Amino acid sequence: MYNEMENNPLLRLEDLVLYFNTAHGPVQAVDGVNFELNANRAVVVLGESGCGKSSLAKAILRLLPRNAGKYEGHIYLNGKDIMTLPEEEFRQDIRWASISMVPQAAMNSLNPVIRVGEQVAEPAVIHLGIDKDEAISLVKKMFQHVGVPEDFISRYPFELSGGMRQRVAIAMALVTSPNLIILDEPTSALDVLTQANIFNVLKRLKKELGISFILITHDIATSSELADDVAVMYAGQIVEVSDAHRFFTEPLHPYSKKLMASVPRLHEDKEPEFITGRPPSLINPPTGCRFADRCPSRFEKCVNEPPEFEVEGRKVKCWLYEK
């Protein structure tokens, strides 16, 4: 099932919206998000905590909590609008079959009383319609891909280290041969060496299997290891989309510039910067540019919400780039 459609985007989001109902009003967690992802590419979604990154993953996979409110827009997978699919068809054909996910905390996603081999095999049994023995053979193959010893199939999650549990979670996401894997802060609870090992696994999988990734993170330094493209999210909106090389050397949006300036540099005698103020409330976000109150480049026009401008093939939601 790996995608072979080279000329069309694998995934395209158009005006995707997801609000959550609360006693104080709707939380506008994802508010009109647009971007594309091509086959065999990795897009990194960057932004501060609370900007809507994990909610974006939930919106794509239709993993909606009970308090989900407004949920609309278009999600095109290989040209097909999967937002129009009935829930049962989406569950069987899309979620974990075409798009799978590696959650933030692997230990929380693994059942402590079931052997890891059985847990990794379960999606294959459900979505591929194969028997348990065939699924276990597939699990062994996936364990080879991610660097987990075959005998770990019979172990329980608590017997594995944090890095091994994360590799098991990646194997579980791989077992149905999806087109796309969403990684939600996959290394946030791991030490630096284990993070590097996990990212080496992901890079190898991308090269060998042709999988596309959406990596959700606030860690700019490690994300650069995997990124082909970067989407910067702020207050529920995508404010910049760029290829990774130009983003990491020359970001466009003032918020992106501040994010990059906050990263310590090994070869520059320059103190990391910080962003003044705090992110706006997603219950009552400001009108106009949502970053304006914290922006060093703010001017009169920022009281109006900027459209998305194209700058040499990159996209940026900022009035500074109006021609």
N, C-alpha and C positions, 0 to 999 in steps of 0.2 A: 504493500500500500504506500510505499514511499513515493512522494510526489515527483512527477517527471514533467510537469508543465513549466517549461523554462521561461516562456514569454509572458505569462500572466502571473499576477501575485498569488501566492498560496493563500494568504489571508488579507482581507481588506475590511477595515472598520469604517463605517460611515455614520456620523452623528450618533454614536452609541451613548446611551444615557442609562444610568442606574442610580436611583434615589432610595434612601432608607427612611421609613417613617419612624419618628420619635415623638415623645410628648412635647418637645419644644419646636417641632417643625421638621420638614424633610431635610435629610442630610444629602447634599448634592455631591455624592462621592465620585461619580463619573458623569461628566456634563458636556456632551457633544464631542466625543473623542473620534478623531480620524487618523488613521495611518495604514500603511501597507507593509506586508512582509513577503519577500520572495522565497522561493524554494532554496534549501541549503544555505540559509542565512540565519544570523542570530541578531535580534534586536534587543538592546538593553533599555529597560524603562527605568530611568533615574528620577529621584525626587526625595524630598524630606519625608519623614514618617507622618502619616496622616494625610498625604496628598491624594490618595485614591488608587495607588498602584495595585494593592491586593484586591481591591474592589473591582478593578479592571479585569483581573484574572477570573474572578467569580462571574463577572458579566459575560466573558467570552465562553466560559464553560457552563453557564446557566446554573451555577451553584448558589442559588438565592436563599437567603435566610427568611424566616417568617415575616420579618418586618420590611421586606423589600416592597417598595412602592412603584414609582414610575420606572419602567424598564422598556426601552424602545430603541430604534435605530436599525442598522443593518450590519450583519456579520457575514461576509462572503468567504466561503472556504472552497478553493478551486472553482470560483465563479458562481457557486450556489449559495443563496441566502439561507443560512441555517437558522436564522431567527424565525422563519416561517414554519419550521418543522414542529409537529406535535411533540409533546414531552417524551412519550415512549420511543418514538423514532429517534429523537435527539439522544436519549439515554443509550439506545442500542447501537446506533451508527456513528455518533459523533463523540460523546463524552467517553474518554478512555479508549475508543476505537481509532478515531482520527486525530483527536486532540487529547493528550494526557497531561498530568501535572505532577510535579515534585513539590510537596508542601514544605513549609518553612522548618518545621521540627519533625524530623523523620520518626523519632521515638513516639510522638503523639499520633502518627498515622499508622503505626504498626500495632497490631493486637498482641499484647504481651504473653498471651497464653496459647498462641497458635504459631507453629514453626514457620520460619520465614519463607521456606520453599513453597508451602501451601498458600501463603498470602500472595506471593508473586505470581503463582500459577492461576489464581482465581480470575483475574481479568481475562486471561487467555481462554479459560473454560467458558466464561460467560459470553465474551464478544466474538471469539473465533469459532466457538462451537466444537471444540476438541475435547477428548476425554482427559482425565487427570494424568494418566501416565505420559501421554503425548505432551501435555502442558508442562510436566516436570522436566521432560527432555528439553523443552524450549527454555525453561528457567535456567538449566545448566548452561545453555548457549549464551543467555543474557548475562549470567554471572561471569562468564569468560570475558565478555565485552567490557564489563565494568570493573574487573579485577577482584572479584569475590571468589574465594576458594570453593570448589564444588561441594565439599563436605559441610559447608555452612547451611546447606539446604535444610538439614535436620536440626539446626539450632533455633533457639528462641531469641527474640530481639534483645533481651537484657544481657545476653551472652556476647553481644557484639559491641565494638567500640562505636563512638559517634560517627567516625568516618565510614566505617563499614555499614552502619545502619543507613547512612545517606546513600551509599552505593547500592544498597538493596532497594531503597526507594526509587533510585534511577532505573534499576533493572525492572521494577514493577511498572514504571512508566513506559519502558521500552517493549515490554513483552507482547503487546498487540501490534507492533510495528506501526506506530502512529506517524502522521505527516508532521505533527507539531507537538513539542513538549514545552509547557509553561513551567518555569522554575521560579518559585517564590522564595527569595532570600535563602537559597539552598545551602549556603555555607556560613550563615550568620552565627551559629552556635559552635563553630569548629575553630581549632587553632590554625595559625597561619600556614603551617606545613601541610596540614590536612586539606585546607582550602585550596592550596596550589595543586595537590594531587587530584582533587575532585575536578578542578577546572581543566587539568590535563586530560582526564577521562572524557569530559564533555567535548573538548576540542577534537579528540580522536574519534568520538562517535559521530560528530558532525562531518568529519572528513570521510570516514569509512562507510557510514550508513546514509549520508545525505539528509539528515534530519534538520529541521528548522527549530530554533529556540526563541522563546521570549523569556528573557532573564529579568526578573523584577528585583531591584536592589537599591540601596542608598550608598553602597560601597563603590565609589568611582574607581579606585585603584584596581581592585580585583576584576571589576566588570570589563575593563579594557582588554583583559586576556581573551575574552570570547567574542566581543562585540564586532559585528560588521556594520551595524547601524545603531543609532542612539535616538531614543524618544524621551524628552524631558517632560515630566508631569508636575504641574503646580496647581493646587487647589481644585482638583478634579478635571483639569484640562491639560491637553498636550500643548506645550508652548514652543517646542522646537523639535524638528525631526531632521537628522543629518547623518551622513556617512560617518563612521567612527573616526577615521583618520583626521578629517577636518574638524570634527567636534572636539576631539581631545587636544588639538593644537590651536584651534581658533573658534571657540563657541560664539554663537551670535546673540542669543537672548541675554539680557542683563542678569537674569536669574541663573542661566547656565554659566555665565562668566564668574559669578559669585561661587557657584558650586565648585568649579574648577580651581578657583583661587583658594578654596578651603582645604585643598589636598596638599599635605606636606611634600616638598620636593627634595630629592636626594642630592641633586647636583646644582641647586640654586640656593644662594644665601638670602632667602626671602621668607618672612614669617607668614604662616597660613592666615588667611582672612576669615571673617565670619560675617554672616548676614544679620543685620540689625533687625529688631522687631521679631514678630512671630507670625506663622502662617495664619491666614484669615479663617474664620469659622466657615465650615461647609454648610451650616444651617442657614446662615445669612451672609453669603459672600458679597464682597463689595461690587458695585456696578463699575463699568469700565474695565481697565486692566486690573486683574486680581493681584498682581505683584506691585502695583504702583506705590503703595504706602511704604514699601521697603526698598524701592528702586532708586539708585543713585542717579539714574538718567531720566527721571520723571520730568515731563513737561505738560503743557496745557492740554494737549490732545488725549492724554492718558485717562481723562475722565470718561472717555468713550471706549467701549470694548473693541480692541483691534481685531481685524480679520487676519487670516493666514496669508502672509506674503511669501513669495518664492524668491530665493536668492541663490542663483547659480546651482539650481537643482536641490537646494535645501529649503526647508519650510520653517517659518518663524512667525510667532504670533506677537508682534511688537510694532508700534507705530514708528519706531526709529528706521524701519526698513521700507516705509512707504515711498514709492518713487515720485 
